[in-house]
Amino acid sequence: MKGDRVEIVVDAGDTTRTYEVVASRAGRRVETAVRRGVVEVSEVTRNGSVVRTARFMANRVLALVEQPVPREDSSEKSG
């Protein structure tokens, strides 16, 4: 959903670096996957096609913070 965000904190030797992947348009979402020692964060459209991907070596990733947009329940709207 638009506004979903994932922050990735990576060890860059003597310092740390922070990267963000954000769902930039309505209907897009951010997905994370860890495969074969690689952390992959992708922005995906409604039909499943990948818009962009960020890849990091898993042993360098210090933190992976998912920050979803607060969702409104339909029961709260009618109440």
All heavy atoms as a GROMACS GRO file, in nm:
protein
  605
    1MET      N    1   0.084  -0.117   0.000
    1MET     CA    2   0.000   0.000   0.000
    1MET      C    3   0.089   0.123   0.000
    1MET      O    4   0.197   0.124   0.057
    1MET     CB    5  -0.089  -0.003   0.123
    1MET     CG    6  -0.185   0.111   0.131
    1MET     SD    7  -0.302   0.080   0.262
    1MET     CE    8  -0.443   0.151   0.189
    2LYS      N    9   0.045   0.228  -0.066
    2LYS     CA   10   0.125   0.349  -0.075
    2LYS      C   11   0.166   0.396   0.064
    2LYS      O   12   0.085   0.405   0.154
    2LYS     CB   13   0.046   0.460  -0.145
    2LYS     CG   14   0.125   0.588  -0.159
    2LYS     CD   15   0.045   0.694  -0.228
    2LYS     CE   16   0.126   0.821  -0.237
    2LYS     NZ   17   0.056   0.927  -0.306
    3GLY      N   18   0.293   0.424   0.080
    3GLY     CA   19   0.345   0.469   0.208
    3GLY      C   20   0.414   0.361   0.288
    3GLY      O   21   0.483   0.391   0.384
    4ASP      N   22   0.394   0.232   0.251
    4ASP     CA   23   0.469   0.126   0.318
    4ASP      C   24   0.617   0.154   0.301
    4ASP      O   25   0.661   0.198   0.195
    4ASP     CB   26   0.437  -0.010   0.258
    4ASP     CG   27   0.304  -0.066   0.307
    4ASP    OD1   28   0.246  -0.008   0.400
    4ASP    OD2   29   0.260  -0.166   0.251
    5ARG      N   30   0.694   0.127   0.404
    5ARG     CA   31   0.836   0.161   0.401
    5ARG      C   32   0.916   0.052   0.471
    5ARG      O   33   0.874  -0.003   0.571
    5ARG     CB   34   0.856   0.294   0.472
    5ARG     CG   35   0.997   0.338   0.484
    5ARG     CD   36   1.008   0.466   0.561
    5ARG     NE   37   0.901   0.556   0.521
    5ARG     CZ   38   0.877   0.671   0.579
    5ARG    NH1   39   0.949   0.711   0.680
    5ARG    NH2   40   0.779   0.747   0.538
    6VAL      N   41   1.035   0.025   0.417
    6VAL     CA   42   1.130  -0.066   0.481
    6VAL      C   43   1.263   0.007   0.489
    6VAL      O   44   1.312   0.059   0.390
    6VAL     CB   45   1.146  -0.198   0.403
    6VAL    CG1   46   1.254  -0.284   0.465
    6VAL    CG2   47   1.014  -0.273   0.398
    7GLU      N   48   1.319   0.013   0.610
    7GLU     CA   49   1.451   0.071   0.631
    7GLU      C   50   1.551  -0.042   0.650
    7GLU      O   51   1.526  -0.136   0.724
    7GLU     CB   52   1.453   0.159   0.756
    7GLU     CG   53   1.375   0.287   0.743
    7GLU     CD   54   1.386   0.373   0.866
    7GLU    OE1   55   1.496   0.380   0.925
    7GLU    OE2   56   1.284   0.430   0.905
    8ILE      N   57   1.666  -0.029   0.584
    8ILE     CA   58   1.771  -0.130   0.593
    8ILE      C   59   1.896  -0.060   0.645
    8ILE      O   60   1.942   0.037   0.586
    8ILE     CB   61   1.802  -0.194   0.456
    8ILE    CG1   62   1.673  -0.248   0.392
    8ILE    CG2   63   1.904  -0.304   0.468
    8ILE    CD1   64   1.616  -0.163   0.286
    9VAL      N   65   1.949  -0.108   0.757
    9VAL     CA   66   2.072  -0.053   0.814
    9VAL      C   67   2.183  -0.153   0.784
    9VAL      O   68   2.174  -0.270   0.819
    9VAL     CB   69   2.059  -0.031   0.966
    9VAL    CG1   70   2.188   0.028   1.022
    9VAL    CG2   71   1.941   0.059   0.998
   10VAL      N   72   2.288  -0.103   0.716
   10VAL     CA   73   2.395  -0.190   0.666
   10VAL      C   74   2.529  -0.147   0.725
   10VAL      O   75   2.558  -0.027   0.736
   10VAL     CB   76   2.402  -0.182   0.512
   10VAL    CG1   77   2.513  -0.270   0.457
   10VAL    CG2   78   2.269  -0.220   0.451
   11ASP      N   79   2.612  -0.245   0.763
   11ASP     CA   80   2.747  -0.219   0.810
   11ASP      C   81   2.834  -0.186   0.688
   11ASP      O   82   2.846  -0.266   0.596
   11ASP     CB   83   2.800  -0.343   0.881
   11ASP     CG   84   2.943  -0.327   0.929
   11ASP    OD1   85   2.991  -0.212   0.940
   11ASP    OD2   86   3.008  -0.430   0.955
   12ALA      N   87   2.894  -0.066   0.690
   12ALA     CA   88   2.977  -0.024   0.577
   12ALA      C   89   3.123  -0.009   0.620
   12ALA      O   90   3.191   0.087   0.585
   12ALA     CB   91   2.924   0.108   0.522
   13GLY      N   92   3.170  -0.102   0.701
   13GLY     CA   93   3.308  -0.096   0.747
   13GLY      C   94   3.320  -0.016   0.875
   13GLY      O   95   3.290  -0.065   0.983
   14ASP      N   96   3.360   0.109   0.864
   14ASP     CA   97   3.380   0.193   0.982
   14ASP      C   98   3.254   0.269   1.023
   14ASP      O   99   3.252   0.335   1.125
   14ASP     CB  100   3.493   0.292   0.958
   14ASP     CG  101   3.467   0.383   0.840
   14ASP    OD1  102   3.383   0.346   0.756
   14ASP    OD2  103   3.531   0.489   0.830
   15THR      N  104   3.148   0.260   0.945
   15THR     CA  105   3.023   0.332   0.974
   15THR      C  106   2.904   0.247   0.932
   15THR      O  107   2.921   0.137   0.882
   15THR     CB  108   3.022   0.468   0.901
   15THR    OG1  109   2.908   0.541   0.941
   15THR    CG2  110   3.021   0.449   0.750
   16THR      N  111   2.785   0.299   0.954
   16THR     CA  112   2.664   0.232   0.906
   16THR      C  113   2.595   0.321   0.804
   16THR      O  114   2.608   0.443   0.807
   16THR     CB  115   2.566   0.201   1.021
   16THR    OG1  116   2.527   0.324   1.082
   16THR    CG2  117   2.630   0.111   1.124
   17ARG      N  118   2.522   0.258   0.716
   17ARG     CA  119   2.442   0.331   0.616
   17ARG      C  120   2.299   0.285   0.625
   17ARG      O  121   2.272   0.167   0.647
   17ARG     CB  122   2.496   0.309   0.477
   17ARG     CG  123   2.631   0.369   0.457
   17ARG     CD  124   2.669   0.366   0.313
   17ARG     NE  125   2.802   0.424   0.300
   17ARG     CZ  126   2.844   0.481   0.192
   17ARG    NH1  127   2.767   0.486   0.086
   17ARG    NH2  128   2.966   0.531   0.187
   18THR      N  129   2.208   0.379   0.604
   18THR     CA  130   2.066   0.347   0.608
   18THR      C  131   2.005   0.370   0.471
   18THR      O  132   2.026   0.474   0.409
   18THR     CB  133   1.994   0.436   0.712
   18THR    OG1  134   2.056   0.417   0.838
   18THR    CG2  135   1.847   0.399   0.722
   19TYR      N  136   1.932   0.270   0.424
   19TYR     CA  137   1.863   0.278   0.296
   19TYR      C  138   1.714   0.261   0.320
   19TYR      O  139   1.673   0.195   0.416
   19TYR     CB  140   1.911   0.168   0.201
   19TYR     CG  141   2.059   0.178   0.168
   19TYR    CD1  142   2.153   0.108   0.243
   19TYR    CD2  143   2.103   0.257   0.063
   19TYR    CE1  144   2.288   0.117   0.214
   19TYR    CE2  145   2.238   0.266   0.033
   19TYR     CZ  146   2.329   0.196   0.109
   19TYR     OH  147   2.464   0.205   0.080
   20GLU      N  148   1.631   0.320   0.234
   20GLU     CA  149   1.486   0.308   0.245
   20GLU      C  150   1.428   0.265   0.111
   20GLU      O  151   1.470   0.314   0.007
   20GLU     CB  152   1.421   0.441   0.282
   20GLU     CG  153   1.429   0.478   0.425
   20GLU     CD  154   1.345   0.602   0.456
   20GLU    OE1  155   1.291   0.665   0.364
   20GLU    OE2  156   1.334   0.633   0.574
   21VAL      N  157   1.332   0.174   0.118
   21VAL     CA  158   1.252   0.139   0.001
   21VAL      C  159   1.109   0.170   0.037
   21VAL      O  160   1.058   0.124   0.140
   21VAL     CB  161   1.267  -0.011  -0.035
   21VAL    CG1  162   1.178  -0.046  -0.153
   21VAL    CG2  163   1.412  -0.043  -0.067
   22VAL      N  164   1.044   0.256  -0.043
   22VAL     CA  165   0.910   0.305  -0.013
   22VAL      C  166   0.817   0.272  -0.128
   22VAL      O  167   0.854   0.286  -0.245
   22VAL     CB  168   0.913   0.459   0.010
   22VAL    CG1  169   0.776   0.512   0.041
   22VAL    CG2  170   1.011   0.494   0.120
   23ALA      N  171   0.694   0.231  -0.094
   23ALA     CA  172   0.590   0.211  -0.196
   23ALA      C  173   0.544   0.350  -0.239
   23ALA      O  174   0.478   0.420  -0.163
   23ALA     CB  175   0.475   0.130  -0.140
   24SER      N  176   0.582   0.392  -0.358
   24SER     CA  177   0.565   0.531  -0.400
   24SER      C  178   0.429   0.564  -0.459
   24SER      O  179   0.392   0.680  -0.463
   24SER     CB  180   0.673   0.567  -0.501
   24SER     OG  181   0.665   0.480  -0.612
   25ARG      N  182   0.354   0.466  -0.503
   25ARG     CA  183   0.224   0.492  -0.565
   25ARG      C  184   0.116   0.405  -0.503
   25ARG      O  185   0.144   0.304  -0.440
   25ARG     CB  186   0.229   0.462  -0.715
   25ARG     CG  187   0.314   0.559  -0.791
   25ARG     CD  188   0.295   0.535  -0.938
   25ARG     NE  189   0.367   0.635  -1.015
   25ARG     CZ  190   0.374   0.635  -1.145
   25ARG    NH1  191   0.315   0.540  -1.214
   25ARG    NH2  192   0.440   0.728  -1.208
   26ALA      N  193  -0.007   0.444  -0.525
   26ALA     CA  194  -0.120   0.367  -0.473
   26ALA      C  195  -0.121   0.228  -0.536
   26ALA      O  196  -0.094   0.213  -0.656
   26ALA     CB  197  -0.251   0.439  -0.502
   27GLY      N  198  -0.151   0.127  -0.457
   27GLY     CA  199  -0.158  -0.009  -0.507
   27GLY      C  200  -0.027  -0.083  -0.503
   27GLY      O  201  -0.022  -0.203  -0.532
   28ARG      N  202   0.081  -0.017  -0.466
   28ARG     CA  203   0.210  -0.085  -0.457
   28ARG      C  204   0.239  -0.123  -0.313
   28ARG      O  205   0.190  -0.062  -0.220
   28ARG     CB  206   0.322   0.004  -0.512
   28ARG     CG  207   0.308   0.023  -0.661
   28ARG     CD  208   0.426   0.094  -0.718
   28ARG     NE  209   0.410   0.112  -0.860
   28ARG     CZ  210   0.492   0.184  -0.934
   28ARG    NH1  211   0.594   0.246  -0.880
   28ARG    NH2  212   0.470   0.195  -1.063
   29ARG      N  213   0.322  -0.225  -0.298
   29ARG     CA  214   0.361  -0.270  -0.164
   29ARG      C  215   0.510  -0.303  -0.165
   29ARG      O  216   0.572  -0.313  -0.270
   29ARG     CB  217   0.279  -0.391  -0.123
   29ARG     CG  218   0.299  -0.513  -0.208
   29ARG     CD  219   0.203  -0.625  -0.174
   29ARG     NE  220   0.231  -0.744  -0.252
   29ARG     CZ  221   0.190  -0.766  -0.375
   29ARG    NH1  222   0.117  -0.675  -0.438
   29ARG    NH2  223   0.220  -0.878  -0.438
   30VAL      N  224   0.565  -0.318  -0.046
   30VAL     CA  225   0.707  -0.351  -0.032
   30VAL      C  226   0.717  -0.492   0.028
   30VAL      O  227   0.653  -0.521   0.128
   30VAL     CB  228   0.779  -0.249   0.058
   30VAL    CG1  229   0.924  -0.286   0.074
   30VAL    CG2  230   0.767  -0.109   0.000
   31GLU      N  231   0.795  -0.577  -0.037
   31GLU     CA  232   0.814  -0.714   0.009
   31GLU      C  233   0.960  -0.738   0.041
   31GLU      O  234   1.048  -0.684  -0.027
   31GLU     CB  235   0.770  -0.814  -0.099
   31GLU     CG  236   0.622  -0.810  -0.128
   31GLU     CD  237   0.581  -0.913  -0.231
   31GLU    OE1  238   0.669  -0.976  -0.294
   31GLU    OE2  239   0.459  -0.931  -0.248
   32THR      N  240   0.985  -0.819   0.144
   32THR     CA  241   1.122  -0.854   0.181
   32THR      C  242   1.140  -1.005   0.170
   32THR      O  243   1.046  -1.082   0.193
   32THR     CB  244   1.155  -0.810   0.324
   32THR    OG1  245   1.065  -0.875   0.413
   32THR    CG2  246   1.143  -0.661   0.340
   33ALA      N  247   1.261  -1.046   0.136
   33ALA     CA  248   1.294  -1.188   0.127
   33ALA      C  249   1.442  -1.207   0.161
   33ALA      O  250   1.525  -1.121   0.130
   33ALA     CB  251   1.266  -1.240  -0.014
   34VAL      N  252   1.472  -1.318   0.227
   34VAL     CA  253   1.610  -1.354   0.257
   34VAL      C  254   1.636  -1.488   0.188
   34VAL      O  255   1.573  -1.588   0.221
   34VAL     CB  256   1.634  -1.365   0.408
   34VAL    CG1  257   1.779  -1.401   0.436
   34VAL    CG2  258   1.597  -1.236   0.478
   35ARG      N  259   1.728  -1.488   0.093
   35ARG     CA  260   1.759  -1.609   0.016
   35ARG      C  261   1.909  -1.621  -0.004
   35ARG      O  262   1.973  -1.524  -0.048
   35ARG     CB  263   1.695  -1.602  -0.123
   35ARG     CG  264   1.547  -1.596  -0.122
   35ARG     CD  265   1.496  -1.602  -0.267
   35ARG     NE  266   1.358  -1.564  -0.267
   35ARG     CZ  267   1.310  -1.457  -0.328
   35ARG    NH1  268   1.390  -1.378  -0.395
   35ARG    NH2  269   1.183  -1.429  -0.323
   36ARG      N  270   1.963  -1.736   0.028
   36ARG     CA  271   2.103  -1.768   0.000
   36ARG      C  272   2.200  -1.658   0.044
   36ARG      O  273   2.290  -1.618  -0.031
   36ARG     CB  274   2.123  -1.795  -0.148
   36ARG     CG  275   2.054  -1.918  -0.194
   36ARG     CD  276   2.091  -1.949  -0.335
   36ARG     NE  277   2.037  -2.078  -0.374
   36ARG     CZ  278   2.072  -2.140  -0.483
   36ARG    NH1  279   2.158  -2.086  -0.565
   36ARG    NH2  280   2.018  -2.255  -0.512
   37GLY      N  281   2.178  -1.604   0.162
   37GLY     CA  282   2.270  -1.504   0.214
   37GLY      C  283   2.252  -1.364   0.158
   37GLY      O  284   2.338  -1.279   0.174
   38VAL      N  285   2.138  -1.340   0.092
   38VAL     CA  286   2.109  -1.209   0.034
   38VAL      C  287   1.973  -1.162   0.084
   38VAL      O  288   1.875  -1.236   0.080
   38VAL     CB  289   2.109  -1.214  -0.120
   38VAL    CG1  290   2.069  -1.081  -0.180
   38VAL    CG2  291   2.244  -1.256  -0.172
   39VAL      N  292   1.969  -1.038   0.133
   39VAL     CA  293   1.843  -0.976   0.173
   39VAL      C  294   1.795  -0.896   0.053
   39VAL      O  295   1.868  -0.812  -0.001
   39VAL     CB  296   1.861  -0.884   0.296
   39VAL    CG1  297   1.732  -0.812   0.328
   39VAL    CG2  298   1.909  -0.964   0.415
   40GLU      N  299   1.672  -0.921   0.010
   40GLU     CA  300   1.615  -0.856  -0.108
   40GLU      C  301   1.488  -0.782  -0.067
   40GLU      O  302   1.396  -0.842  -0.011
   40GLU     CB  303   1.585  -0.963  -0.212
   40GLU     CG  304   1.547  -0.911  -0.346
   40GLU     CD  305   1.534  -1.024  -0.446
   40GLU    OE1  306   1.637  -1.071  -0.496
   40GLU    OE2  307   1.420  -1.067  -0.470
   41VAL      N  308   1.483  -0.653  -0.095
   41VAL     CA  309   1.366  -0.571  -0.065
   41VAL      C  310   1.314  -0.516  -0.198
   41VAL      O  311   1.389  -0.451  -0.271
   41VAL     CB  312   1.401  -0.455   0.031
   41VAL    CG1  313   1.278  -0.375   0.066
   41VAL    CG2  314   1.466  -0.509   0.157
   42SER      N  315   1.186  -0.543  -0.230
   42SER     CA  316   1.132  -0.507  -0.360
   42SER      C  317   1.003  -0.428  -0.347
   42SER      O  318   0.922  -0.455  -0.260
   42SER     CB  319   1.101  -0.633  -0.442
   42SER     OG  320   1.216  -0.711  -0.457
   43GLU      N  321   0.986  -0.331  -0.437
   43GLU     CA  322   0.858  -0.262  -0.452
   43GLU      C  323   0.781  -0.334  -0.561
   43GLU      O  324   0.832  -0.353  -0.672
   43GLU     CB  325   0.879  -0.115  -0.489
   43GLU     CG  326   0.750  -0.039  -0.501
   43GLU     CD  327   0.770   0.107  -0.539
   43GLU    OE1  328   0.885   0.152  -0.549
   43GLU    OE2  329   0.669   0.174  -0.562
   44VAL      N  330   0.658  -0.377  -0.530
   44VAL     CA  331   0.582  -0.463  -0.619
   44VAL      C  332   0.446  -0.399  -0.649
   44VAL      O  333   0.384  -0.340  -0.561
   44VAL     CB  334   0.560  -0.602  -0.552
   44VAL    CG1  335   0.483  -0.695  -0.641
   44VAL    CG2  336   0.693  -0.663  -0.513
   45THR      N  337   0.400  -0.412  -0.774
   45THR     CA  338   0.269  -0.361  -0.813
   45THR      C  339   0.159  -0.458  -0.772
   45THR      O  340   0.187  -0.566  -0.723
   45THR     CB  341   0.261  -0.338  -0.965
   45THR    OG1  342   0.279  -0.462  -1.031
   45THR    CG2  343   0.364  -0.237  -1.012
   46ARG      N  344   0.034  -0.419  -0.797
   46ARG     CA  345  -0.080  -0.505  -0.763
   46ARG      C  346  -0.076  -0.640  -0.831
   46ARG      O  347  -0.110  -0.742  -0.774
   46ARG     CB  348  -0.211  -0.436  -0.802
   46ARG     CG  349  -0.251  -0.327  -0.710
   46ARG     CD  350  -0.387  -0.274  -0.750
   46ARG     NE  351  -0.422  -0.164  -0.663
   46ARG     CZ  352  -0.477  -0.052  -0.703
   46ARG    NH1  353  -0.504  -0.033  -0.830
   46ARG    NH2  354  -0.505   0.043  -0.617
   47ASN      N  355  -0.034  -0.640  -0.957
   47ASN     CA  356  -0.034  -0.767  -1.031
   47ASN      C  357   0.093  -0.849  -1.010
   47ASN      O  358   0.110  -0.955  -1.069
   47ASN     CB  359  -0.058  -0.744  -1.180
   47ASN     CG  360   0.049  -0.660  -1.244
   47ASN    OD1  361   0.149  -0.627  -1.182
   47ASN    ND2  362   0.028  -0.624  -1.370
   48GLY      N  363   0.185  -0.802  -0.924
   48GLY     CA  364   0.301  -0.881  -0.888
   48GLY      C  365   0.429  -0.851  -0.961
   48GLY      O  366   0.531  -0.914  -0.935
   49SER      N  367   0.428  -0.755  -1.054
   49SER     CA  368   0.552  -0.724  -1.123
   49SER      C  369   0.638  -0.631  -1.036
   49SER      O  370   0.589  -0.541  -0.970
   49SER     CB  371   0.524  -0.659  -1.259
   49SER     OG  372   0.451  -0.541  -1.242
   50VAL      N  373   0.768  -0.657  -1.038
   50VAL     CA  374   0.862  -0.584  -0.955
   50VAL      C  375   0.900  -0.452  -1.022
   50VAL      O  376   0.938  -0.451  -1.139
   50VAL     CB  377   0.988  -0.670  -0.928
   50VAL    CG1  378   1.090  -0.592  -0.849
   50VAL    CG2  379   0.950  -0.798  -0.857
   51VAL      N  380   0.890  -0.343  -0.946
   51VAL     CA  381   0.926  -0.212  -0.998
   51VAL      C  382   1.074  -0.185  -0.975
   51VAL      O  383   1.146  -0.144  -1.065
   51VAL     CB  384   0.842  -0.101  -0.931
   51VAL    CG1  385   0.883   0.036  -0.978
   51VAL    CG2  386   0.695  -0.125  -0.956
   52ARG      N  387   1.120  -0.208  -0.852
   52ARG     CA  388   1.262  -0.193  -0.821
   52ARG      C  389   1.299  -0.284  -0.705
   52ARG      O  390   1.214  -0.322  -0.624
   52ARG     CB  391   1.297  -0.048  -0.789
   52ARG     CG  392   1.228   0.005  -0.670
   52ARG     CD  393   1.272   0.147  -0.638
   52ARG     NE  394   1.168   0.209  -0.560
   52ARG     CZ  395   1.126   0.331  -0.576
   52ARG    NH1  396   1.181   0.408  -0.666
   52ARG    NH2  397   1.032   0.379  -0.500
   53THR      N  398   1.427  -0.318  -0.698
   53THR     CA  399   1.476  -0.411  -0.598
   53THR      C  400   1.607  -0.360  -0.540
   53THR      O  401   1.691  -0.308  -0.613
   53THR     CB  402   1.500  -0.550  -0.661
   53THR    OG1  403   1.378  -0.596  -0.716
   53THR    CG2  404   1.548  -0.650  -0.559
   54ALA      N  405   1.622  -0.376  -0.409
   54ALA     CA  406   1.749  -0.346  -0.341
   54ALA      C  407   1.799  -0.477  -0.283
   54ALA      O  408   1.724  -0.549  -0.217
   54ALA     CB  409   1.728  -0.243  -0.232
   55ARG      N  410   1.928  -0.508  -0.306
   55ARG     CA  411   1.986  -0.633  -0.255
   55ARG      C  412   2.107  -0.602  -0.169
   55ARG      O  413   2.189  -0.517  -0.205
   55ARG     CB  414   2.029  -0.722  -0.371
   55ARG     CG  415   1.916  -0.778  -0.448
   55ARG     CD  416   1.964  -0.880  -0.551
   55ARG     NE  417   1.854  -0.930  -0.628
   55ARG     CZ  418   1.826  -0.893  -0.752
   55ARG    NH1  419   1.903  -0.807  -0.813
   55ARG    NH2  420   1.722  -0.944  -0.814
   56PHE      N  421   2.116  -0.674  -0.056
   56PHE     CA  422   2.226  -0.655   0.038
   56PHE      C  423   2.274  -0.791   0.085
   56PHE      O  424   2.195  -0.884   0.100
   56PHE     CB  425   2.180  -0.574   0.160
   56PHE     CG  426   2.119  -0.441   0.125
   56PHE    CD1  427   1.982  -0.429   0.109
   56PHE    CD2  428   2.199  -0.330   0.108
   56PHE    CE1  429   1.925  -0.308   0.077
   56PHE    CE2  430   2.143  -0.208   0.075
   56PHE     CZ  431   2.006  -0.196   0.059
   57MET      N  432   2.403  -0.802   0.115
   57MET     CA  433   2.457  -0.925   0.172
   57MET      C  434   2.403  -0.939   0.314
   57MET      O  435   2.409  -0.845   0.394
   57MET     CB  436   2.609  -0.921   0.173
   57MET     CG  437   2.669  -0.925   0.036
   57MET     SD  438   2.848  -0.906   0.035
   57MET     CE  439   2.896  -1.036   0.144
   58ALA      N  440   2.348  -1.055   0.347
   58ALA     CA  441   2.282  -1.075   0.476
   58ALA      C  442   2.377  -1.057   0.594
   58ALA      O  443   2.336  -1.007   0.699
   58ALA     CB  444   2.219  -1.214   0.481
   59ASN      N  445   2.504  -1.092   0.578
   59ASN     CA  446   2.596  -1.077   0.690
   59ASN      C  447   2.636  -0.932   0.715
   59ASN      O  448   2.695  -0.901   0.817
   59ASN     CB  449   2.721  -1.164   0.671
   59ASN     CG  450   2.799  -1.129   0.547
   59ASN    OD1  451   2.754  -1.050   0.465
   59ASN    ND2  452   2.916  -1.189   0.533
   60ARG      N  453   2.600  -0.840   0.626
   60ARG     CA  454   2.625  -0.697   0.645
   60ARG      C  455   2.503  -0.621   0.697
   60ARG      O  456   2.516  -0.508   0.741
   60ARG     CB  457   2.668  -0.633   0.512
   60ARG     CG  458   2.800  -0.679   0.463
   60ARG     CD  459   2.908  -0.618   0.544
   60ARG     NE  460   3.038  -0.650   0.490
   60ARG     CZ  461   3.150  -0.606   0.542
   60ARG    NH1  462   3.147  -0.530   0.647
   60ARG    NH2  463   3.264  -0.641   0.490
   61VAL      N  464   2.386  -0.682   0.692
   61VAL     CA  465   2.264  -0.615   0.736
   61VAL      C  466   2.256  -0.620   0.888
   61VAL      O  467   2.259  -0.726   0.949
   61VAL     CB  468   2.138  -0.681   0.673
   61VAL    CG1  469   2.011  -0.620   0.729
   61VAL    CG2  470   2.143  -0.665   0.522
   62LEU      N  471   2.247  -0.502   0.950
   62LEU     CA  472   2.236  -0.492   1.095
   62LEU      C  473   2.091  -0.490   1.140
   62LEU      O  474   2.056  -0.546   1.244
   62LEU     CB  475   2.306  -0.366   1.145
   62LEU     CG  476   2.455  -0.356   1.112
   62LEU    CD1  477   2.508  -0.221   1.155
   62LEU    CD2  478   2.531  -0.468   1.179
   63ALA      N  479   2.005  -0.422   1.064
   63ALA     CA  480   1.863  -0.412   1.100
   63ALA      C  481   1.779  -0.400   0.975
   63ALA      O  482   1.820  -0.340   0.876
   63ALA     CB  483   1.840  -0.291   1.190
   64LEU      N  484   1.660  -0.457   0.984
   64LEU     CA  485   1.562  -0.451   0.876
   64LEU      C  486   1.430  -0.411   0.942
   64LEU      O  487   1.370  -0.491   1.013
   64LEU     CB  488   1.551  -0.587   0.808
   64LEU     CG  489   1.471  -0.597   0.681
   64LEU    CD1  490   1.537  -0.516   0.570
   64LEU    CD2  491   1.460  -0.741   0.638
   65VAL      N  492   1.388  -0.287   0.923
   65VAL     CA  493   1.273  -0.232   0.994
   65VAL      C  494   1.159  -0.211   0.895
   65VAL      O  495   1.170  -0.129   0.803
   65VAL     CB  496   1.308  -0.098   1.062
   65VAL    CG1  497   1.189  -0.045   1.141
   65VAL    CG2  498   1.429  -0.114   1.151
   66GLU      N  499   1.048  -0.284   0.913
   66GLU     CA  500   0.931  -0.268   0.828
   66GLU      C  501   0.835  -0.171   0.896
   66GLU      O  502   0.800  -0.191   1.012
   66GLU     CB  503   0.864  -0.402   0.804
   66GLU     CG  504   0.953  -0.499   0.730
   66GLU     CD  505   0.885  -0.631   0.704
   66GLU    OE1  506   0.763  -0.643   0.728
   66GLU    OE2  507   0.954  -0.723   0.658
   67GLN      N  508   0.793  -0.069   0.824
   67GLN     CA  509   0.703   0.031   0.880
   67GLN      C  510   0.579   0.041   0.791
   67GLN      O  511   0.575   0.121   0.698
   67GLN     CB  512   0.772   0.167   0.888
   67GLN     CG  513   0.894   0.164   0.976
   67GLN     CD  514   0.970   0.293   0.976
   67GLN    OE1  515   0.949   0.379   0.893
   67GLN    NE2  516   1.059   0.307   1.071
   68PRO      N  517   0.478  -0.040   0.819
   68PRO     CA  518   0.356  -0.036   0.737
   68PRO      C  519   0.274   0.089   0.768
   68PRO      O  520   0.282   0.146   0.877
   68PRO     CB  521   0.281  -0.162   0.778
   68PRO     CG  522   0.328  -0.191   0.916
   68PRO     CD  523   0.471  -0.142   0.923
   69VAL      N  524   0.195   0.132   0.672
   69VAL     CA  525   0.103   0.243   0.691
   69VAL      C  526  -0.013   0.193   0.775
   69VAL      O  527  -0.064   0.083   0.752
   69VAL     CB  528   0.052   0.293   0.554
   69VAL    CG1  529  -0.058   0.395   0.571
   69VAL    CG2  530   0.166   0.351   0.476
   70PRO      N  531  -0.056   0.270   0.875
   70PRO     CA  532  -0.173   0.226   0.954
   70PRO      C  533  -0.295   0.209   0.864
   70PRO      O  534  -0.328   0.296   0.784
   70PRO     CB  535  -0.194   0.340   1.053
   70PRO     CG  536  -0.068   0.418   1.052
   70PRO     CD  537  -0.003   0.396   0.920
   71ARG      N  538  -0.360   0.096   0.875
   71ARG     CA  539  -0.478   0.065   0.794
   71ARG      C  540  -0.603   0.097   0.874
   71ARG      O  541  -0.608   0.080   0.995
   71ARG     CB  542  -0.481  -0.083   0.758
   71ARG     CG  543  -0.350  -0.138   0.706
   71ARG     CD  544  -0.339  -0.122   0.556
   71ARG     NE  545  -0.236  -0.208   0.502
   71ARG     CZ  546  -0.117  -0.165   0.464
   71ARG    NH1  547  -0.085  -0.040   0.476
   71ARG    NH2  548  -0.030  -0.249   0.412
   72GLU      N  549  -0.709   0.139   0.806
   72GLU     CA  550  -0.837   0.163   0.869
   72GLU      C  551  -0.926   0.044   0.845
   72GLU      O  552  -0.942  -0.003   0.733
   72GLU     CB  553  -0.904   0.287   0.812
   72GLU     CG  554  -0.834   0.416   0.847
   72GLU     CD  555  -0.908   0.536   0.791
   72GLU    OE1  556  -1.024   0.523   0.748
   72GLU    OE2  557  -0.849   0.645   0.791
   73ASP      N  558  -0.987  -0.009   0.952
   73ASP     CA  559  -1.084  -0.119   0.936
   73ASP      C  560  -1.216  -0.064   0.889
   73ASP      O  561  -1.257   0.046   0.926
   73ASP     CB  562  -1.103  -0.192   1.070
   73ASP     CG  563  -0.978  -0.267   1.112
   73ASP    OD1  564  -0.897  -0.301   1.022
   73ASP    OD2  565  -0.961  -0.292   1.232
   74SER      N  566  -1.289  -0.143   0.811
   74SER     CA  567  -1.420  -0.098   0.762
   74SER      C  568  -1.519  -0.084   0.877
   74SER      O  569  -1.611  -0.005   0.872
   74SER     CB  570  -1.473  -0.195   0.657
   74SER     OG  571  -1.484  -0.325   0.713
   75SER      N  572  -1.501  -0.161   0.986
   75SER     CA  573  -1.591  -0.152   1.102
   75SER      C  574  -1.571  -0.020   1.175
   75SER      O  575  -1.666   0.034   1.232
   75SER     CB  576  -1.567  -0.269   1.197
   75SER     OG  577  -1.434  -0.266   1.245
   76GLU      N  578  -1.449   0.036   1.173
   76GLU     CA  579  -1.425   0.163   1.239
   76GLU      C  580  -1.484   0.280   1.162
   76GLU      O  581  -1.523   0.380   1.219
   76GLU     CB  582  -1.274   0.184   1.256
   76GLU     CG  583  -1.212   0.089   1.356
   76GLU     CD  584  -1.062   0.109   1.366
   76GLU    OE1  585  -1.010   0.204   1.304
   76GLU    OE2  586  -0.996   0.030   1.436
   77LYS      N  587  -1.491   0.268   1.029
   77LYS     CA  588  -1.545   0.375   0.947
   77LYS      C  589  -1.696   0.393   0.970
   77LYS      O  590  -1.745   0.505   0.977
   77LYS     CB  591  -1.522   0.347   0.798
   77LYS     CG  592  -1.377   0.358   0.758
   77LYS     CD  593  -1.365   0.328   0.609
   77LYS     CE  594  -1.222   0.328   0.564
   77LYS     NZ  595  -1.209   0.292   0.423
   78SER      N  596  -1.769   0.284   0.980
   78SER     CA  597  -1.914   0.294   0.992
   78SER      C  598  -1.959   0.327   1.135
   78SER      O  599  -2.071   0.368   1.156
   78SER     CB  600  -1.980   0.162   0.950
   78SER     OG  601  -1.936   0.057   1.035
   79GLY      N  602  -1.870   0.309   1.235
   79GLY     CA  603  -1.904   0.328   1.374
   79GLY      C  604  -1.912   0.469   1.412
   79GLY      O  605  -1.982   0.530   1.479
   0.00000   0.00000   0.00000
